């Protein structure tokens, strides 16, 4: 399982089997993660779910769960309220509970981002126990460079430590953002963010692709991945792009940039159900099964019909 064999020392012996089981489940034993990121209904409000080029069914929150229950994904990340509302109908999905979220109404020019925890890990563990749902981990967004950075860092560190005590995986969205941050996607700040995620105890860090001279840089990504050490780094999927271009980018991120997978939101849920499932299965083949881009495209083209 590659890097995942390095089990953090804060995972107690009593929780080690559960931790290993969860890691193997979300990576299909490969050490590589394809996470379906479904936290955008809060983060992006409604603009990403209705409009030109967006499937009509995407306006319904259940669209996420229909996709996650039928497609080959590692895990599905969403807020606890959504999981609570739909989980009984879709009990077999491996869930990651997003602990903090905020809307995009207040711009950074008005106020630095603050996104405190809605729930703590102990509450998530209790929810898992009482619901019987397959809660495999927790997620948390850290905005480095915000004037509220100290809150994010403390909450994230505590979340990772507590998650490990319960045998759950910790996945951090880590984004430099705030009025003090000059270039959110510079090589220096992205590499720094990756290193901070490792220091916080994350098992996976979800980062943006670094940009050099206004272009996404694979070499800069490679250096950012190295800054994370034994932690696993995955890239955010971003806005919707043509399928082949997306698959090629993920392939290059992994094989040249050194990432251990991808986190995808809009490129999945903005598609109609059958096409979204086909797309997920193509991404799974590329990430987990190490298929080539042409092989993954054949899966997508054959299954979307």
N, C-alpha and C positions, 0 to 999 in steps of 0.2 A: 504493500500500500504506500510505498514511497515515503514522503515526509510524514504521513500520518502514523508511522510506526513510533514516532517520537511523542509518546503520550505525556502530557504535562504532569509535572510532579504534584500539582494541586488536585489532581483527580485521585480521591481516596481509593484504597484497595476495594472497599465495599461497592464502589460505583464504577470501577474500571471495566467490568464486563458490559455494563450498560452503555458506557461511553464508547467502547469499541464497537458494540452492536450498532449504535446510532451512526457512527462514522462509516462503518461498512455499508449500512443501509443507504445513506444519502449519496455515497459515491459508488454504489454497486461493487464495493470491494476494490475499486481501481485507485482510490486516493484522489480522484478528480470529481469536481462538483459542478453540476448544472442546476442552479437554483432558479426557480420561477419566482421572481420578485413581485409580490402582489400588494405592496404597501402604498401604491400610488394614489389610491382613492382618497387618502388623506393628503399625501404630499403634493399631488398635482390637482386636487379637486376634480371637477368634471370635464375639464377641457380635453383630456386624453381619452375620454370614453364616449364622445359624441361629436360627430362632424364628418366632413369629407374624408373619404379613405378609411374610415373606421367602421367596423362591422356593427350593425344595429344591436346585436345581442350584447355588445360590450357595455352598453348602458346599464345592464343588470349585473349586480355584484356576483350573482351565482355563476356567471360565465367563467370567472376564475376557477371556481370549484369543479365545474364540469370539465374544464381542460385538465386541471391537476389530477383529477380522478381517473382520467382515461389515457393520458400521455405518459411517456417515459421521462420523468423528471427525478431529480435527486430529492428535492424538498420544495415545499411551497411556503413562502413567507408572507404573513399577513398579521393584522392586528387581532388581539384576542377576541374582541367583540364580534368580528366577522367569523372567526373560527368557531366561536360559541354558537352563533346563529345557524351556521350551515354544517358544522362538524358532524352532527348526528346522522345527516344524510350522506356524508362523505367521510366515513370513519377510517378508511384505509390510506388516506393521504398522509405522508410524513410532513408534519407541520413544524414551522419555525415561527415562534411568537415574536413579533416586532414589539419591543418594549417601549420605544419612544417614537413619536411622530409629530409633525407640525404641518400646517398648511403653507401654501406659498403666497398668501395674501399680503403679508408684510414684507416689503423688499429689503434687501441688505442695505440699501442706501438710507433707509429709515431707521433700521435697528439691526444689530448683529443677531444672527440666528440663535434661538434658545428652544431646545426641544427636550424637555424633561421626561423622565419615565412616567408612563401611565400605570404600570404594574411593576412589581419586583419579581425576581426569579422564584422566591418562595411561593408567591401567589400562583405563578405559572405551574410550579410543581404540584401544588394542591389542585389546580384545575385539571392537570393531566390525570391525577389520581381519581378525582371524582367523576370525570367525564369518560375515562377510558380511551381517550383519543391518543393518537400516535404523535406526541409532542417530542420531537427529536432535538430541538435546540431553541435558542433565543437569538434575536437580532437587535442591534442597537446602532443608531447613527451618531457619529462623533463629528462635530464641526470644529476642526482645528483652526485657530486664529480668531475665533469669535471671542468677544470679551467675556463670554460665559464659558470659555474653554475649561476652566477648573471644574465646573459642574459636570460637563460631559466626561472628563477624564475620570473623575471619581466614580460616577455612576457606571461607566463602562467597565472599569477595573473590578468593581464589586459584582457586576453582572456576570463577567467571565468567571470569576472565582466561585461564585455561588452556583452557576450553571455546571461547572465541573464537579462540584460536590454532589450534584444530582445526576451526574453522568450524561449531561446534555452538552451539545456543541454550542460554542459561542461564535457568531458571525457578525462582524462589524462593518457597517457602511462607514467609511472614513474619508471625509471630504474637507479640505482646507476651504474655509468660507468665512467672510467677514470683511469689514472695512479696512482692517489692517493687512489683509491678504492682497498682494499686488496681482499675482497671476495664479489662479486656482489650479491650473494644470501644468505649471512649470515642472521640469524634471526634479528640481530641488525639493519643492513642496510635496510632490507626490511620493518621492522616495522617503522623505521625512515622515509623511503620514503612514506609509507602510511600516516603517520602523516603530512608530508610536503604537500602531495596532498590535504589533508583536509584544511590545512592552506591557500593554494592557491585558494580555493573555488571550487574545483572539485565536481561534483555530483557523478561521478564514477571514481575510480582509477584502472587502469589495471596494475597489478604487476606480477612479476615472483614468482613461488613457492619458499619459503625459503628452504634452504638445511642445514641439520645438520648431521655432520659425513658422508658426501657424499650421504645422502639420503634425498629425499623430506620429509618435516616434517609437518604433519597436525597440531600438537600442536603449532609449531612455526607460522604457518599460522594463527591460531586462535588468537594468541597474536598480530600479525601484523594487523589483521582486527580490533581488539579492539583499536589499536593505531589510527585508522582512525575515531573513534567516530561515529557520525551520518552519515558520508559519506559512500557510498556504494563501496565495494571492489570486484573486479572480477579478475580472474587469466588469464594470457596469455595461449593460447592453446599449443604453442610450435610446434615441428616438428611432422610429421605424425606418428601415432602409431595405432595398431589394434583398431577397433571401440569399442569393449567391454571394453578394458582397458581404453580408453579415457573416455567413459561414466562413468565408475566406479570412475575414478579420479575426474571428475567434481562433481559427487554425493557426494563423500567424502569431497571435498573442501567446498561444500555448507552445508552439514548436520553436518559435524564435524568441519570444519574450519571456518564456519560462513560467507563465501562469499555470494554475491548476484547475482551470475551468472558466465558467462564465455565469453571470447573473442576468437574467433576461426578463423584461417586463413588457413594454409596449410592443416590441417585435413579436410577442406571443399574443397578448390579449386583444390587440386591435384587429386580429384576424377572425373570420368566422370559425366556429367550433372545429369542423373537420380539418380545415386548413391549419388552424392553430395546433391541433394534435399532430398533424403530419410534420409541421415545422419543429415541434418539440422532439419528435422521434428522430428527426434529422440531426438536430443539435446533440441529442444523446449519443447518436452513433459517432458523431465527430469527436465529442468530448470524452466519453467513457470508453467507447469501443475503438477509438483512434482510426476511424474511417477517413478516407480522403474527402476533399470537398466534392468532387464528382460523385463519389459513392453516396454521400449524404444528400446531394441534390436528387439523385435517383430515388431515394427513399421519400423525400418530400414530394416530388412530382407524381410518384405512383400512389401515394396515400392520400393526397389532397383531393383526388377526383371523386 
